[in-house]
């Protein structure tokens, strides 16, 4: 089991904090994020964007950026909304969620921007 790496996650070190599955992988570039958004759309899930301050990421609800994008299938529009949220809240974490209507739960959730406050 020497292949298993320790992933340090700490409240006191914002850069080490882990959120959802993708935070344990190397950071995604824009093309990889685009593929994840395309996957959310291909599954018929409704995208939504949330944000929060780094110090509140673990023990508070995240703020919703506008309403979920019900039925949206344009990947560029979804990414533009995520970027608009990031520009409006540059110090916050911004995450993208894909809501699965059938299972009535999140099908996907990933932090796509770590703000300058992180």
MOPAC internal coordinates of N, CA, C and O (Angstrom, degrees):
PM7 1SCF
backbone

  N    0.0000 0     0.00 0     0.00 0    0    0    0
  C    1.4490 1     0.00 0     0.00 0    1    0    0
  C    1.5225 1   111.50 1     0.00 0    2    1    0
  O    1.2310 1   119.43 1  -160.22 1    3    2    1
  N    1.2735 1   118.69 1    19.78 1    3    2    1
  C    1.4551 1   120.92 1   179.58 1    5    3    2
  C    1.5255 1   112.47 1   -71.47 1    6    5    3
  O    1.2310 1   119.92 1   169.97 1    7    6    5
  N    1.3473 1   117.75 1   -10.03 1    7    6    5
  C    1.4550 1   121.11 1   179.74 1    9    7    6
  C    1.5223 1   113.08 1   -78.83 1   10    9    7
  O    1.2310 1   120.19 1   165.49 1   11   10    9
  N    1.3150 1   117.24 1   -14.51 1   11   10    9
  C    1.4556 1   120.82 1  -176.67 1   13   11   10
  C    1.5200 1   109.17 1   -79.93 1   14   13   11
  O    1.2310 1   121.89 1   -54.82 1   15   14   13
  N    1.3490 1   113.99 1   125.18 1   15   14   13
  C    1.4625 1   119.91 1  -179.51 1   17   15   14
  C    1.5171 1   110.06 1   -94.41 1   18   17   15
  O    1.2310 1   121.24 1   -31.98 1   19   18   17
  N    1.2992 1   115.23 1   148.02 1   19   18   17
  C    1.4576 1   120.69 1   174.52 1   21   19   18
  C    1.5230 1   108.14 1   -86.06 1   22   21   19
  O    1.2310 1   120.66 1   -50.72 1   23   22   21
  N    1.3182 1   116.35 1   129.28 1   23   22   21
  C    1.4509 1   120.72 1   176.36 1   25   23   22
  C    1.5157 1   107.43 1  -106.06 1   26   25   23
  O    1.2310 1   121.03 1   -68.72 1   27   26   25
  N    1.2824 1   115.64 1   111.28 1   27   26   25
  C    1.4608 1   119.89 1  -178.53 1   29   27   26
  C    1.5211 1   109.37 1   -82.21 1   30   29   27
  O    1.2310 1   121.09 1   -52.56 1   31   30   29
  N    1.2930 1   115.52 1   127.44 1   31   30   29
  C    1.4534 1   122.56 1   176.09 1   33   31   30
  C    1.5186 1   106.50 1  -129.20 1   34   33   31
  O    1.2310 1   120.78 1   -52.36 1   35   34   33
  N    1.3224 1   116.12 1   127.64 1   35   34   33
  C    1.4444 1   119.72 1  -172.90 1   37   35   34
  C    1.5219 1   110.79 1  -141.05 1   38   37   35
  O    1.2310 1   120.63 1   -42.52 1   39   38   37
  N    1.3211 1   116.40 1   137.48 1   39   38   37
  C    1.4549 1   119.61 1   175.41 1   41   39   38
  C    1.5120 1   111.61 1   -66.33 1   42   41   39
  O    1.2310 1   120.32 1   147.53 1   43   42   41
  N    1.3228 1   116.99 1   -32.47 1   43   42   41
  C    1.4609 1   120.02 1  -177.38 1   45   43   42
  C    1.5246 1   113.08 1   -79.57 1   46   45   43
  O    1.2310 1   119.67 1   163.46 1   47   46   45
  N    1.3298 1   118.23 1   -16.54 1   47   46   45
  C    1.4672 1   121.96 1   179.58 1   49   47   46
  C    1.5212 1   108.33 1  -117.42 1   50   49   47
  O    1.2310 1   120.66 1   -82.81 1   51   50   49
  N    1.3374 1   116.35 1    97.19 1   51   50   49
  C    1.4662 1   120.95 1  -175.10 1   53   51   50
  C    1.5244 1   112.56 1   -59.91 1   54   53   51
  O    1.2310 1   119.62 1   147.42 1   55   54   53
  N    1.3071 1   118.33 1   -32.58 1   55   54   53
  C    1.4637 1   120.21 1  -178.21 1   57   55   54
  C    1.5253 1   112.42 1   -72.14 1   58   57   55
  O    1.2310 1   119.82 1   163.92 1   59   58   57
  N    1.3309 1   117.95 1   -16.08 1   59   58   57
  C    1.4671 1   121.83 1  -178.97 1   61   59   58
  C    1.5217 1   113.23 1   -97.28 1   62   61   59
  O    1.2310 1   119.83 1   176.03 1   63   62   61
  N    1.3126 1   117.92 1    -3.97 1   63   62   61
  C    1.4584 1   120.89 1  -175.71 1   65   63   62
  C    1.5182 1   111.70 1   -67.21 1   66   65   63
  O    1.2310 1   120.70 1   -37.78 1   67   66   65
  N    1.3174 1   116.27 1   142.22 1   67   66   65
  C    1.4604 1   122.78 1  -178.86 1   69   67   66
  C    1.5154 1   109.75 1  -112.82 1   70   69   67
  O    1.2310 1   120.57 1   -44.33 1   71   70   69
  N    1.3303 1   116.51 1   135.67 1   71   70   69
  C    1.4590 1   123.99 1   178.72 1   73   71   70
  C    1.5210 1   108.00 1  -134.45 1   74   73   71
  O    1.2310 1   120.65 1   -51.64 1   75   74   73
  N    1.2874 1   116.36 1   128.36 1   75   74   73
  C    1.4491 1   121.84 1   177.84 1   77   75   74
  C    1.5295 1   111.80 1    51.69 1   78   77   75
  O    1.2310 1   120.47 1     0.26 1   79   78   77
  N    1.2936 1   116.71 1  -179.74 1   79   78   77
  C    1.4608 1   122.45 1  -173.39 1   81   79   78
  C    1.5227 1   113.48 1   -64.32 1   82   81   79
  O    1.2310 1   120.04 1   136.31 1   83   82   81
  N    1.3270 1   117.53 1   -43.69 1   83   82   81
  C    1.4558 1   119.85 1  -172.53 1   85   83   82
  C    1.5232 1   113.75 1   -66.46 1   86   85   83
  O    1.2310 1   119.44 1   160.55 1   87   86   85
  N    1.3088 1   118.68 1   -19.45 1   87   86   85
  C    1.4654 1   119.67 1  -179.22 1   89   87   86
  C    1.5237 1   112.10 1   -71.66 1   90   89   87
  O    1.2310 1   120.17 1   168.08 1   91   90   89
  N    1.3304 1   117.29 1   -11.92 1   91   90   89
  C    1.4579 1   120.56 1   176.97 1   93   91   90
  C    1.5227 1   111.43 1   -89.22 1   94   93   91
  O    1.2310 1   120.38 1   176.96 1   95   94   93
  N    1.3118 1   116.87 1    -3.04 1   95   94   93
  C    1.4572 1   122.70 1   177.24 1   97   95   94
  C    1.5193 1   108.98 1  -104.39 1   98   97   95
  O    1.2310 1   119.74 1   -13.57 1   99   98   97
  N    1.3246 1   118.11 1   166.43 1   99   98   97
  C    1.4740 1   118.70 1   173.89 1  101   99   98
  C    1.5293 1   110.12 1   -57.72 1  102  101   99
  O    1.2310 1   119.83 1   -27.77 1  103  102  101
  N    1.3310 1   117.93 1   152.23 1  103  102  101
  C    1.4708 1   120.14 1  -179.41 1  105  103  102
  C    1.5300 1   111.33 1   -55.69 1  106  105  103
  O    1.2310 1   121.07 1   -38.77 1  107  106  105
  N    1.3251 1   115.57 1   141.23 1  107  106  105
  C    1.4597 1   120.51 1   178.75 1  109  107  106
  C    1.5234 1   110.08 1   -82.05 1  110  109  107
  O    1.2310 1   120.77 1   -37.85 1  111  110  109
  N    1.3307 1   116.14 1   142.15 1  111  110  109
  C    1.4587 1   119.39 1   173.09 1  113  111  110
  C    1.5328 1   107.86 1   -86.29 1  114  113  111
  O    1.2310 1   120.51 1    -2.93 1  115  114  113
  N    1.3309 1   116.63 1   177.07 1  115  114  113
  C    1.4582 1   120.85 1  -175.12 1  117  115  114
  C    1.5289 1   112.14 1   -60.48 1  118  117  115
  O    1.2310 1   119.76 1   141.99 1  119  118  117
  N    1.3115 1   118.06 1   -38.01 1  119  118  117
  C    1.4596 1   120.65 1   179.94 1  121  119  118
  C    1.5329 1   111.27 1   -66.78 1  122  121  119
  O    1.2310 1   120.24 1   141.39 1  123  122  121
  N    1.3230 1   117.15 1   -38.61 1  123  122  121
  C    1.4651 1   120.33 1   177.59 1  125  123  122
  C    1.5280 1   110.93 1   -67.78 1  126  125  123
  O    1.2310 1   120.22 1   140.89 1  127  126  125
  N    1.3292 1   117.18 1   -39.11 1  127  126  125
  C    1.4643 1   120.72 1   175.93 1  129  127  126
  C    1.5233 1   109.39 1   -63.29 1  130  129  127
  O    1.2310 1   120.56 1   137.05 1  131  130  129
  N    1.3290 1   116.54 1   -42.95 1  131  130  129
  C    1.4631 1   121.41 1   178.27 1  133  131  130
  C    1.5360 1   110.58 1   -57.04 1  134  133  131
  O    1.2310 1   120.25 1   137.89 1  135  134  133
  N    1.3261 1   117.12 1   -42.11 1  135  134  133
  C    1.4673 1   120.89 1   178.96 1  137  135  134
  C    1.5267 1   111.23 1   -64.62 1  138  137  135
  O    1.2310 1   120.12 1   142.77 1  139  138  137
  N    1.3122 1   117.37 1   -37.23 1  139  138  137
  C    1.4667 1   120.40 1   177.87 1  141  139  138
  C    1.5319 1   110.87 1   -67.07 1  142  141  139
  O    1.2310 1   120.51 1   140.11 1  143  142  141
  N    1.3380 1   116.62 1   -39.89 1  143  142  141
  C    1.4626 1   120.32 1   176.97 1  145  143  142
  C    1.5281 1   109.51 1   -64.61 1  146  145  143
  O    1.2310 1   120.27 1   137.47 1  147  146  145
  N    1.3224 1   117.09 1   -42.53 1  147  146  145
  C    1.4694 1   120.90 1   177.58 1  149  147  146
  C    1.5335 1   110.80 1   -61.04 1  150  149  147
  O    1.2310 1   120.31 1   142.67 1  151  150  149
  N    1.3189 1   117.02 1   -37.33 1  151  150  149
  C    1.4590 1   120.85 1   177.52 1  153  151  150
  C    1.5295 1   110.45 1   -64.38 1  154  153  151
  O    1.2310 1   120.34 1   134.82 1  155  154  153
  N    1.3298 1   116.95 1   -45.18 1  155  154  153
  C    1.4631 1   121.57 1   178.12 1  157  155  154
  C    1.5274 1   109.79 1   -57.42 1  158  157  155
  O    1.2310 1   120.45 1   133.98 1  159  158  157
  N    1.3284 1   116.74 1   -46.02 1  159  158  157
  C    1.4650 1   121.97 1   179.58 1  161  159  158
  C    1.5274 1   110.30 1   -63.96 1  162  161  159
  O    1.2310 1   120.30 1   136.72 1  163  162  161
  N    1.3438 1   117.04 1   -43.28 1  163  162  161
  C    1.4712 1   120.63 1  -177.58 1  165  163  162
  C    1.5291 1   112.33 1   -63.64 1  166  165  163
  O    1.2310 1   120.23 1   152.26 1  167  166  165
  N    1.3285 1   117.16 1   -27.74 1  167  166  165
  C    1.4651 1   121.32 1   178.62 1  169  167  166
  C    1.5331 1   111.91 1   -82.29 1  170  169  167
  O    1.2310 1   120.41 1   172.27 1  171  170  169
  N    1.3333 1   116.82 1    -7.73 1  171  170  169
  C    1.4600 1   120.13 1  -178.31 1  173  171  170
  C    1.5158 1   112.86 1    80.36 1  174  173  171
  O    1.2310 1   120.35 1  -166.09 1  175  174  173
  N    1.3187 1   116.94 1    13.91 1  175  174  173
  C    1.4597 1   120.52 1   179.92 1  177  175  174
  C    1.5231 1   110.35 1   -79.21 1  178  177  175
  O    1.2310 1   120.51 1   -27.55 1  179  178  177
  N    1.3132 1   116.63 1   152.45 1  179  178  177
  C    1.4591 1   121.80 1   179.20 1  181  179  178
  C    1.5178 1   110.06 1   -91.40 1  182  181  179
  O    1.2310 1   120.08 1   -60.22 1  183  182  181
  N    1.3315 1   117.46 1   119.78 1  183  182  181
  C    1.4602 1   119.59 1   179.22 1  185  183  182
  C    1.5252 1   111.64 1   -75.22 1  186  185  183
  O    1.2310 1   121.54 1   -32.26 1  187  186  185
  N    1.3224 1   114.65 1   147.74 1  187  186  185
  C    1.4605 1   121.71 1   174.61 1  189  187  186
  C    1.5208 1   107.25 1  -145.34 1  190  189  187
  O    1.2310 1   120.90 1   -26.97 1  191  190  189
  N    1.3104 1   115.88 1   153.03 1  191  190  189
  C    1.4584 1   121.65 1  -178.59 1  193  191  190
  C    1.5220 1   108.17 1  -122.48 1  194  193  191
  O    1.2310 1   120.98 1   -46.35 1  195  194  193
  N    1.3143 1   115.72 1   133.65 1  195  194  193
  C    1.4599 1   122.72 1   178.35 1  197  195  194
  C    1.5202 1   109.29 1  -128.54 1  198  197  195
  O    1.2310 1   120.95 1   -21.01 1  199  198  197
  N    1.3257 1   115.78 1   158.99 1  199  198  197
  C    1.4640 1   120.33 1   176.76 1  201  199  198
  C    1.5273 1   109.49 1  -147.71 1  202  201  199
  O    1.2310 1   121.31 1   -21.57 1  203  202  201
  N    1.3303 1   115.10 1   158.43 1  203  202  201
  C    1.4615 1   120.57 1   174.70 1  205  203  202
  C    1.5234 1   109.29 1  -161.54 1  206  205  203
  O    1.2310 1   121.38 1   -18.06 1  207  206  205
  N    1.3144 1   114.96 1   161.94 1  207  206  205
  C    1.4532 1   120.96 1   176.12 1  209  207  206
  C    1.5298 1   108.46 1   -71.68 1  210  209  207
  O    1.2310 1   119.80 1   -33.34 1  211  210  209
  N    1.3367 1   117.98 1   146.66 1  211  210  209
  C    1.4715 1   120.04 1  -178.97 1  213  211  210
  C    1.5226 1   113.46 1   -55.16 1  214  213  211
  O    1.2310 1   119.85 1   142.11 1  215  214  213
  N    1.3142 1   117.88 1   -37.89 1  215  214  213
  C    1.4608 1   120.10 1  -177.17 1  217  215  214
  C    1.5342 1   112.36 1   -71.90 1  218  217  215
  O    1.2310 1   119.81 1   164.72 1  219  218  217
  N    1.3384 1   117.97 1   -15.28 1  219  218  217
  C    1.4634 1   121.67 1  -179.50 1  221  219  218
  C    1.5194 1   113.57 1  -106.81 1  222  221  219
  O    1.2310 1   119.98 1  -175.01 1  223  222  221
  N    1.3011 1   117.64 1     4.99 1  223  222  221
  C    1.4707 1   121.08 1  -171.27 1  225  223  222
  C    1.5214 1   113.51 1   -65.04 1  226  225  223
  O    1.2310 1   119.71 1   153.62 1  227  226  225
  N    1.3199 1   118.16 1   -26.38 1  227  226  225
  C    1.4638 1   119.90 1  -174.56 1  229  227  226
  C    1.5163 1   114.65 1   -99.31 1  230  229  227
  O    1.2310 1   119.80 1   152.59 1  231  230  229
  N    1.3143 1   117.98 1   -27.41 1  231  230  229
  C    1.4578 1   118.60 1  -171.56 1  233  231  230
  C    1.5316 1   114.13 1  -123.74 1  234  233  231
  O    1.2310 1   120.27 1  -161.72 1  235  234  233
  N    1.3182 1   117.09 1    18.28 1  235  234  233
  C    1.4552 1   121.97 1   178.15 1  237  235  234
  C    1.5258 1   109.55 1  -137.21 1  238  237  235
  O    1.2310 1   121.35 1   -22.72 1  239  238  237
  N    1.3220 1   115.02 1   157.28 1  239  238  237
  C    1.4614 1   118.77 1   170.44 1  241  239  238
  C    1.5240 1   108.38 1   -69.22 1  242  241  239
  O    1.2310 1   120.57 1   -32.23 1  243  242  241
  N    1.3061 1   116.51 1   147.77 1  243  242  241
  C    1.4565 1   121.11 1   176.45 1  245  243  242
  C    1.5243 1   108.64 1   -83.93 1  246  245  243
  O    1.2310 1   120.29 1   -29.87 1  247  246  245
  N    1.3344 1   117.05 1   150.13 1  247  246  245
  C    1.4613 1   122.27 1   178.70 1  249  247  246
  C    1.5303 1   108.95 1   -79.59 1  250  249  247
  O    1.2310 1   120.65 1   -43.10 1  251  250  249
  N    1.3110 1   116.36 1   136.90 1  251  250  249
  C    1.4559 1   119.58 1   176.91 1  253  251  250
  C    1.5239 1   108.84 1   -82.93 1  254  253  251
  O    1.2310 1   120.59 1   -46.32 1  255  254  253
  N    1.3190 1   116.47 1   133.68 1  255  254  253
  C    1.4658 1   122.40 1   174.33 1  257  255  254
  C    1.5267 1   106.41 1   -89.93 1  258  257  255
  O    1.2310 1   120.74 1   -73.39 1  259  258  257
  N    1.2972 1   116.20 1   106.61 1  259  258  257
  C    1.4591 1   122.70 1  -176.26 1  261  259  258
  C    1.5286 1   109.44 1    58.79 1  262  261  259
  O    1.2310 1   120.02 1    14.91 1  263  262  261
  N    1.3081 1   117.56 1  -165.09 1  263  262  261
  C    1.4613 1   121.53 1   177.20 1  265  263  262
  C    1.5245 1   109.33 1   -88.26 1  266  265  263
  O    1.2310 1   119.88 1   -18.51 1  267  266  265
  N    1.3333 1   117.84 1   161.49 1  267  266  265
  C    1.4711 1   118.10 1   173.25 1  269  267  266
  C    1.5306 1   109.42 1   -55.97 1  270  269  267
  O    1.2310 1   120.73 1   -28.47 1  271  270  269
  N    1.3005 1   116.21 1   151.53 1  271  270  269
  C    1.4669 1   122.34 1  -175.86 1  273  271  270
  C    1.5311 1   109.21 1   -89.98 1  274  273  271
  O    1.2310 1   120.79 1  -110.58 1  275  274  273
  N    1.3252 1   116.10 1    69.42 1  275  274  273
  C    1.4595 1   122.44 1  -175.13 1  277  275  274
  C    1.5231 1   111.33 1   -55.73 1  278  277  275
  O    1.2310 1   120.71 1   -57.51 1  279  278  277
  N    1.3173 1   116.24 1   122.49 1  279  278  277
  C    1.4554 1   121.65 1   175.82 1  281  279  278
  C    1.5157 1   115.52 1    75.58 1  282  281  279
  O    1.2310 1   119.62 1  -176.56 1  283  282  281
  N    1.3175 1   118.33 1     3.44 1  283  282  281
  C    1.4719 1   120.33 1  -178.67 1  285  283  282
  C    1.5226 1   110.34 1   -69.47 1  286  285  283
  O    1.2310 1   120.66 1   -49.13 1  287  286  285
  N    1.3279 1   116.35 1   130.87 1  287  286  285
  C    1.4644 1   121.17 1  -179.85 1  289  287  286
  C    1.5208 1   112.39 1  -121.11 1  290  289  287
  O    1.2310 1   119.83 1   177.95 1  291  290  289
  N    1.3223 1   117.92 1    -2.05 1  291  290  289
  C    1.4662 1   121.64 1  -178.89 1  293  291  290
  C    1.5322 1   109.45 1   -87.94 1  294  293  291
  O    1.2310 1   121.00 1   -72.55 1  295  294  293
  N    1.3141 1   115.70 1   107.45 1  295  294  293
  C    1.4689 1   121.84 1  -177.29 1  297  295  294
  C    1.5253 1   110.45 1   -59.13 1  298  297  295
  O    1.2310 1   120.15 1   138.63 1  299  298  297
  N    1.3325 1   117.32 1   -41.37 1  299  298  297
  C    1.4666 1   120.57 1  -179.36 1  301  299  298
  C    1.5247 1   111.84 1   -62.86 1  302  301  299
  O    1.2310 1   120.31 1   141.47 1  303  302  301
  N    1.3133 1   117.02 1   -38.53 1  303  302  301
  C    1.4685 1   120.19 1   178.86 1  305  303  302
  C    1.5268 1   111.22 1   -66.46 1  306  305  303
  O    1.2310 1   120.58 1   140.13 1  307  306  305
  N    1.3210 1   116.49 1   -39.87 1  307  306  305
  C    1.4641 1   121.00 1   178.60 1  309  307  306
  C    1.5238 1   110.14 1   -64.13 1  310  309  307
  O    1.2310 1   120.81 1   134.02 1  311  310  309
  N    1.3246 1   116.06 1   -45.98 1  311  310  309
  C    1.4732 1   120.26 1   178.56 1  313  311  310
  C    1.5288 1   111.31 1   -64.58 1  314  313  311
  O    1.2310 1   120.08 1   144.10 1  315  314  313
  N    1.3251 1   117.45 1   -35.90 1  315  314  313
  C    1.4665 1   120.89 1   177.92 1  317  315  314
  C    1.5232 1   110.96 1   -64.41 1  318  317  315
  O    1.2310 1   120.02 1   140.25 1  319  318  317
  N    1.3279 1   117.56 1   -39.75 1  319  318  317
  C    1.4636 1   120.59 1   177.56 1  321  319  318
  C    1.5290 1   110.92 1   -65.72 1  322  321  319
  O    1.2310 1   120.26 1   139.78 1  323  322  321
  N    1.3330 1   117.12 1   -40.22 1  323  322  321
  C    1.4670 1   120.30 1   177.42 1  325  323  322
  C    1.5199 1   110.64 1   -62.58 1  326  325  323
  O    1.2310 1   120.71 1   138.34 1  327  326  325
  N    1.3160 1   116.25 1   -41.66 1  327  326  325
  C    1.4628 1   120.32 1   178.49 1  329  327  326
  C    1.5222 1   111.27 1   -67.06 1  330  329  327
  O    1.2310 1   120.05 1   141.36 1  331  330  329
  N    1.3292 1   117.51 1   -38.64 1  331  330  329
  C    1.4696 1   121.21 1   177.21 1  333  331  330
  C    1.5233 1   110.80 1   -62.48 1  334  333  331
  O    1.2310 1   120.39 1   139.94 1  335  334  333
  N    1.3203 1   116.85 1   -40.06 1  335  334  333
  C    1.4613 1   121.02 1   176.83 1  337  335  334
  C    1.5288 1   110.03 1   -62.86 1  338  337  335
  O    1.2310 1   120.95 1   135.72 1  339  338  337
  N    1.3231 1   115.78 1   -44.28 1  339  338  337
  C    1.4644 1   120.48 1   179.94 1  341  339  338
  C    1.5242 1   111.04 1   -63.29 1  342  341  339
  O    1.2310 1   119.92 1   139.22 1  343  342  341
  N    1.3198 1   117.75 1   -40.78 1  343  342  341
  C    1.4705 1   121.03 1   178.71 1  345  343  342
  C    1.5259 1   111.36 1   -67.25 1  346  345  343
  O    1.2310 1   120.41 1   143.78 1  347  346  345
  N    1.3324 1   116.82 1   -36.22 1  347  346  345
  C    1.4648 1   120.63 1   179.10 1  349  347  346
  C    1.5234 1   112.60 1   -73.42 1  350  349  347
  O    1.2310 1   120.69 1   153.17 1  351  350  349
  N    1.3252 1   116.29 1   -26.83 1  351  350  349
  C    1.4727 1   122.30 1  -178.09 1  353  351  350
  C    1.5329 1   108.74 1  -133.53 1  354  353  351
  O    1.2310 1   119.72 1  -110.78 1  355  354  353
  N    1.3217 1   118.13 1    69.22 1  355  354  353
  C    1.4743 1   120.95 1  -172.13 1  357  355  354
  C    1.5229 1   115.03 1   -65.51 1  358  357  355
  O    1.2310 1   119.50 1   161.07 1  359  358  357
  N    1.3182 1   118.57 1   -18.93 1  359  358  357
  C    1.4642 1   120.73 1  -179.98 1  361  359  358
  C    1.5252 1   113.03 1   -92.42 1  362  361  359
  O    1.2310 1   120.19 1   173.60 1  363  362  361
  N    1.3196 1   117.23 1    -6.40 1  363  362  361
  C    1.4623 1   121.64 1  -174.18 1  365  363  362
  C    1.5232 1   112.99 1   -92.80 1  366  365  363
  O    1.2310 1   121.66 1   -19.30 1  367  366  365
  N    1.3289 1   114.44 1   160.70 1  367  366  365
  C    1.4552 1   120.97 1   165.55 1  369  367  366
  C    1.5212 1   106.88 1   -78.69 1  370  369  367
  O    1.2310 1   120.30 1   -37.58 1  371  370  369
  N    1.3153 1   117.03 1   142.42 1  371  370  369
  C    1.4605 1   121.98 1   175.83 1  373  371  370
  C    1.5234 1   107.04 1  -124.44 1  374  373  371
  O    1.2310 1   120.64 1   -50.93 1  375  374  373
  N    1.3294 1   116.38 1   129.07 1  375  374  373
  C    1.4583 1   118.60 1   177.96 1  377  375  374
  C    1.5185 1   110.44 1  -125.55 1  378  377  375
  O    1.2310 1   122.38 1   -28.59 1  379  378  377
  N    1.3172 1   113.05 1   151.41 1  379  378  377
  C    1.4491 1   122.48 1   177.54 1  381  379  378
  C    1.5218 1   108.25 1  -106.97 1  382  381  379
  O    1.2310 1   120.91 1   -45.68 1  383  382  381
  N    1.3190 1   115.86 1   134.32 1  383  382  381
  C    1.4611 1   121.66 1  -179.61 1  385  383  382
  C    1.5195 1   108.15 1  -124.21 1  386  385  383
  O    1.2310 1   120.83 1   -37.21 1  387  386  385
  N    1.3264 1   116.03 1   142.79 1  387  386  385
  C    1.4584 1   121.87 1   171.47 1  389  387  386
  C    1.5171 1   107.89 1  -114.06 1  390  389  387
  O    1.2310 1   120.38 1   -68.49 1  391  390  389
  N    1.3377 1   116.87 1   111.51 1  391  390  389
  C    1.4651 1   121.14 1  -179.75 1  393  391  390
  C    1.5213 1   110.49 1   -86.58 1  394  393  391
  O    1.2310 1   121.02 1   -53.14 1  395  394  393
  N    1.3044 1   115.65 1   126.86 1  395  394  393
  C    1.4545 1   123.31 1   178.67 1  397  395  394
  C    1.5275 1   108.03 1   -91.68 1  398  397  395
  O    1.2310 1   120.42 1   -72.10 1  399  398  397
  N    1.3306 1   116.81 1   107.90 1  399  398  397
  C    1.4720 1   120.75 1  -178.13 1  401  399  398
  C    1.5181 1   112.28 1   -63.28 1  402  401  399
  O    1.2310 1   120.23 1   141.83 1  403  402  401
  N    1.3132 1   117.17 1   -38.17 1  403  402  401
  C    1.4526 1   120.90 1  -176.04 1  405  403  402
  C    1.5297 1   111.33 1   -65.03 1  406  405  403
  O    1.2310 1   120.64 1   130.14 1  407  406  405
  N    1.3117 1   116.38 1   -49.86 1  407  406  405
  C    1.4688 1   121.09 1  -179.16 1  409  407  406
  C    1.5265 1   112.44 1   -85.25 1  410  409  407
  O    1.2310 1   120.34 1   168.80 1  411  410  409
  N    1.3180 1   116.96 1   -11.20 1  411  410  409
  C    1.4517 1   124.34 1  -178.78 1  413  411  410
  C    1.5249 1   112.02 1    53.94 1  414  413  411
  O    1.2310 1   122.30 1  -127.55 1  415  414  413
  N    1.3282 1   113.19 1    52.45 1  415  414  413
  C    1.4577 1   121.03 1   178.51 1  417  415  414
  C    1.5275 1   108.42 1  -154.34 1  418  417  415
  O    1.2310 1   120.96 1    -1.69 1  419  418  417
  N    1.3085 1   115.76 1   178.31 1  419  418  417
  C    1.4629 1   119.94 1   174.91 1  421  419  418
  C    1.5228 1   109.03 1   -78.41 1  422  421  419
  O    1.2310 1   120.89 1   -53.89 1  423  422  421
  N    1.3128 1   115.91 1   126.11 1  423  422  421
  C    1.4581 1   119.89 1   174.68 1  425  423  422
  C    1.5130 1   111.31 1   -87.88 1  426  425  423
  O    1.2310 1   120.99 1   153.47 1  427  426  425
  N    1.3288 1   115.71 1   -26.53 1  427  426  425
  C    1.4660 1   121.80 1   179.02 1  429  427  426
  C    1.5153 1   108.71 1  -152.55 1  430  429  427
  O    1.2310 1   120.79 1   -31.51 1  431  430  429
  N    1.3151 1   116.09 1   148.49 1  431  430  429
  C    1.4657 1   121.98 1   174.84 1  433  431  430
  C    1.5181 1   107.49 1  -155.27 1  434  433  431
  O    1.2310 1   120.63 1   -49.96 1  435  434  433
  N    1.3241 1   116.41 1   130.04 1  435  434  433
  C    1.4691 1   119.97 1  -179.26 1  437  435  434
  C    1.5228 1   110.42 1  -153.13 1  438  437  435
  O    1.2310 1   120.89 1   -40.91 1  439  438  437
  N    1.3164 1   115.90 1   139.09 1  439  438  437
  C    1.4565 1   121.50 1   173.46 1  441  439  438
  C    1.5158 1   106.47 1   -77.35 1  442  441  439
  O    1.2310 1   120.77 1   -57.13 1  443  442  441
  N    1.3391 1   116.13 1   122.87 1  443  442  441
  C    1.4620 1   119.23 1  -178.47 1  445  443  442
  C    1.5275 1   112.47 1  -109.89 1  446  445  443
  O    1.2310 1   120.11 1   165.37 1  447  446  445
  N    1.3280 1   117.39 1   -14.63 1  447  446  445
  C    1.4683 1   121.43 1   173.51 1  449  447  446
  C    1.5166 1   108.62 1  -135.78 1  450  449  447
  O    1.2310 1   121.03 1   -49.11 1  451  450  449
  N    1.3006 1   115.63 1   130.89 1  451  450  449
  C    1.4597 1   121.24 1   169.15 1  453  451  450
  C    1.5080 1   105.69 1  -107.62 1  454  453  451
  O    1.2310 1   120.61 1   -64.35 1  455  454  453
  N    1.3134 1   116.44 1   115.65 1  455  454  453
  C    1.4558 1   121.38 1  -173.80 1  457  455  454
  C    1.5149 1   113.42 1   -64.89 1  458  457  455
  O    1.2310 1   121.95 1   -10.02 1  459  458  457
  N    1.3205 1   113.86 1   169.98 1  459  458  457
  C    1.4593 1   120.31 1  -179.84 1  461  459  458
  C    1.5206 1   111.35 1   -66.09 1  462  461  459
  O    1.2310 1   119.80 1   163.66 1  463  462  461
  N    1.3267 1   117.98 1   -16.34 1  463  462  461
  C    1.4582 1   121.70 1   177.09 1  465  463  462
  C    1.5170 1   112.20 1   -81.64 1  466  465  463
  O    1.2310 1   120.29 1   172.60 1  467  466  465
  N    1.3278 1   117.05 1    -7.40 1  467  466  465
  C    1.4618 1   121.24 1  -177.31 1  469  467  466
  C    1.5063 1   112.14 1   -83.20 1  470  469  467
  O    1.2310 1   120.10 1   180.00 1  471  470  469

